[in-house]
């Protein structure tokens, strides 16, 4: 990243480049996400209810983990200046309070005529994939 708070320019993106962002999920994160999103599903916010589910306890919102992918894309690769075009997600396993989620992004392809970059996206906890998918972003070109 340069002094203008600009991430990679499209011309600097190479196949296979990757980046990661990690965060340990706390109760406050889940409650803040519920407040921001309006999603107060009791499986996320009510331990007594959550104990009666297949998960046997509270789990984080799936979109909270997806937000960590957004962080990796927007702050690391491609970084500041990129714009989301699309995101596909598959949720594979729950994330619980105290889990450290590692969001990883890796460049799969580029489309020069649109300055699109497609990246494999995933989140893992202790090496186990909890979310995977693919994102396409528009990335700024180098100034002339």
N, C-alpha and C positions, 0 to 999 in steps of 0.2 A: 504494500500500500504506500502511496506517496503522500507528500505533505498536503495535497488538496483533499484528503480523505476519500480518495478514489481507489477502488479495488483494481482487479486486473482489467485491462482493456481486452476486447475481443481478440485482437491480434496476438496477445500474450498467452491465451488459453491453449493448452496442449492436452491431447488425449491421455488419460491416466492420471492427470493431476488430482490430488485429493486433499481434503481438510477435515478436521474434526472439531466438535465443540462438546464439552461434557458438563453435566450439572447433576448434583444430588437433589432428588425431589424431597421436599419437606411438606409437612402439613400446611404450612403457610402458603406454599406455592399452589397447592390444590385449592385451598380456600380462595386465594386471590384469583385464580383462573375461573372458579365458579362465579365470583363476583363480576369479573370482566365479561365473561361469556353469557352469564345468566343460566348456565347449566348446573343446576343443583340436584342432579340425579343422586338419590341417596346412596348408590353404590360408590360414589366419590366422597360424600360428605357426612354420612351417618354410619358409624361403625357397627351399631346394633343391627341395622338393616343389612349392611354389607356382609355381616357374619352369616346371614341366612342364604346368601347367594353361592353360586358355584365357586366364587373367588375366596370365600371364607374370611373376608376382610375387605377394607377399603382399597380401591385402586385409583390411580391417577387417570384423569381424562386422557383419552388417546390423542386428542388434539394438543395436549400439553407437550407430549413427546414430539409431535409434528412441528410445534413451534420451535423446538431445538434445531430441527432441520432448517427452518427459516433463518435461525440465528447463524448457523454455519454458512449458509448461502449468502446472507446479507452482510456478514462481517468478515468472512474469511475467503470463500471461493464461490462465485467470482468476487464477492465483496461489495462494498459500498458502490452505488451507482447502478447495480443490476436491478431488473424488474421481473417479478414472477410472471410467467405466461400460463403454466399449468403445473399441477402436482397430482400424481396418482399415489395412493397409500393402501397398504394392506397391513392390518393390525394382526400380529402373530401371537402375542402373549401380554399379560398385564404388567404394569409398572406399579410398584408399591412404594409407600413412604419409606425413605431411606435408601432406595435404589439409586445408583449413579447411572444415568443415561448417557451413552456416548452416541452422538449424532455424527454420521460420516457421510460425506458427499464425494463423488468421484466422477470426473468428466468422461462421458461415453461417446459423445459426438458433437459436432458443430455444424451449423448451417449458415455459411458466410453471407448469403444474400439477405438474410433477415437478422444477422448477428445473434442467432439463437444458439444456446449451449444446452445440451441435454446431459443430465447427471443422474447417476444411480444414487438413491438416498436410502439411508437405513439408520435405525436406532438399535442399540444393543445394551443389555445389562449383563455384566459379568461374561461377556462373549456370546451371549444368546441373543439372536435377533428378535426384537419385540415389535418392530415395524420395518417394513421395506417398501420401496416405491421408486418413482422416477419423477424428476422435475425438469421443466424447460424454462430457461430464463433468457431475457434479452440483455445483452451486455454492451455497454458503450464502446464505440470505436475510438482509437487514438485520435486526438485532435490533429488537424492538418497543420 
